[in-house]
Amino acid sequence: MDAPTEPPSAATAKAFTRGDAGFLVFIALVLVAVTALGVLARREALKTEGTKRNGEQWAAWLTQESAKRFEPGYALAACAGGTKAAAAVAPEAPENAEAAPENAAATSENAAPTPTAPTIASAPTPPKANTWGECLAFLSTQTEFKDMRNPFTGKPPVFIPSCNPADHGHIGSIVFDKVTANPPGSAVASVTSQLLETDSIGDKVQLKIAVCDKGSYAIKIAELEF
Amino acid sequence: MDTQQTPPVGKLKTLSIKDLDVKSLMGNAVEDANISRDLPMRKWLYSWLLDPTIAGNHQKGIDKWIGLLIVANLFVLVFEHVPGIYEPNRGLFHFFDIFSIGIFTIEYLMRLYLAPEDAEFKARKNARLAYATSPFAIIDFLAVAPFYLQAFLPVDLRVLRALRLLRILKLFRIIIPAYQDFAIKNQGRTFRQKIHALVFESEYGGKLQEFFHLFIAAWVLISVLAVILESVHSISYLLNVEFVILDSIAVAIFTIEYCMRLYSCVEEPGFKNGWAGRWRQAKSPSTVIDLLAILPFFLEVFLHHLLDLRFLRVFRLTRLLKLTRGNDATATLAKVISREWPVIAAAGFIMILLVVLTASLGYLFEYEAQPDKFENIPTSIYWAVITLASVGYGDISPVTTAGRVMTIVLAFIGIGIFAIPAALLSSAFSDELHKEREELKNNLYNILKDGVIDPDEIAIIRREALRMHLNEAEIKALIKLIEHELEKEANLKSLPINTIAEKPELAVEHYKSLLSQIRQLAMLTDPVAFDAIAVGKDRLSASEAALWKQIKG
């Protein structure tokens, strides 16, 4: 990029100067750089897509199991609906309701869910429903979800209460919210609140699934009944 | 962006004022294609549909619609790769494909049939074969061939889609002639001058520069549309990756344009000083806008952990400002604001004063009654602005008697004070337009004075009419007015001054004519040099200088 050339009439002006060649090289470099950045941006976008697929996988599974889990003899006892059979709770279940996931899983696997068994009816422990924490812990460790990875970190996705753009640790995380319907006539039809680990899943639960994108903003995946 | 250009001066003919047709002057006369009905069918068809040398036939229209269909095909090709769009609309896509193929096939067959009439091929032994083997015809053939190929051979859908990309090559039919014209216009010019001709408006740009501007404008619109659609969850959910790719392409295009502008700006008058010229160009508002258009992309890539990504994405909307380049209406508005800036600043100062006073009084009267709403003066400012600007959301309102009385008074004052800048701008804008029209009138006056309008003058009139958005009727009215004034002036000039003075109506007309001459003088002379001589060398008295300033406006 040198000094300005004279108007076209200047017979001495060279049609293509070294400065022009330099400019073309510069343009080529710019093009290569922007392309490389574009590829980088696409890779990042694909990570966001991967995060969305994670959320969709959860949504698909929860939707699919929504009706089944209320059926008697449901295989995944930790996520079963209704109340836990007393027999299933009394002898083997840990005393603490918020038991470790391993324990919860073991409980559900070892105890055959036989709600009508006579021994249960005579047990003194009141009927108890599964909690979301037990179900989540079981699913995250004992099912295909254990292989799920956060595309941004390569580690298993973290379940967080909400995406916070100020916290970049939330990128690629999954958010489960509980949607509670308000009484008819309310100004707002429903209220969304954090789904706590202690929340019961004995009855049908309205869930909202979201994932955190590259900027730690929430991307809504689905609203479903579990 | 003003991409319309006046036609080349060389093609215009000198017009006489006596039988002046405004339609021809403005270049709006509908030319009837002079094609004889007695011509043989093939010749007649060629003359109507494809002959580029006959003005008023359908050749330009056909080229335009074919060009648009090619661009539409390009978009369809992109959308076909998005399952979320393609799958639900498979039928529509197929219909569009068949429609396009139909049109392109008709076009190809028509050109093949009419090739013996084309000056380029008619001298050859086998005109149709010569046409079929010409580069453009091969491109046309490749654009339709894959579709028919699949009817006979089992072609993979992906291969078919890739082959369909060949349709884009049809755009060369439009681009190559524009490039050839550009090459002729820039023969003997340096590489940098050619780059300059491509990106800056100049007499060397021609159609290619027009296409370049259209291309940039199209990408501005596409990328802005993408930013808007990205905010729609259902769309961005499906097309997130496509939006990223699209943004990267847009940034690559805008970055290259930015570099080309900075590199070749030294060919612009006023920037001819190597790096200093480029720095001056880089600081100019339009180039700053160009930089803002590409900056968010680079910031997002490098500083995404520091900056809010949603803000950066919305910031990409500044690309829309790129369309204001060369827009005269924007330039006029900027001129008006800079001219009226002292008054606007004064009005702004009064507004700020009033807002602060109102907020303070609101706080004083209402704090005790509504401590949650009038918590302090800064929070009361919101209420003050909403009240003074007559918006009145009603979410915060005074409840005390003193507060309500004050609000009544302030609402009245607010209407007046807040209206001042709007009224100022509106009146200044109108003044500016009036001034520009006066200028055009004076130009027309000078042009029409000699009774003929030469091609250069026609080009000036068309350019000015385009710039000021004047239609034929307005130009006609202006010309009539000038003709009338010329007539009166001719009559007045023939009379001695004492005769004019005897008749007040003649005296008034003479006075108006003299004023008009002074205004013309003011427009044509160098104002700085004039002031230096008139005031600096005491050639005009203070009252004469003041009168001069008043008349010239």
Interface residues (C-beta under 8 A of the other chain):
Chain A: M1 D2 A3 P4 T5 P8 A13 K14 A15 F16 T17 G19 D20 F23 F26 I27 V30 L31 V34 T35 L37 G38 L40 A41 R42 E44 A45 L46 T48 E49 K52 P165 H168 K214 G215 Y217 I219 K220
Chain B: N186 G188 R189 T190 F191 R192 Q193 H233 Y237 N240 V241 F243 V244 I245 D247 S248 I249 V251 A252 T255 I256 C259 M260 Y263 V266 E267 F271 K272 N273 G274 W275 G277 R278 F297 F298 E300 V301 H304 H305 D308 L309 R310
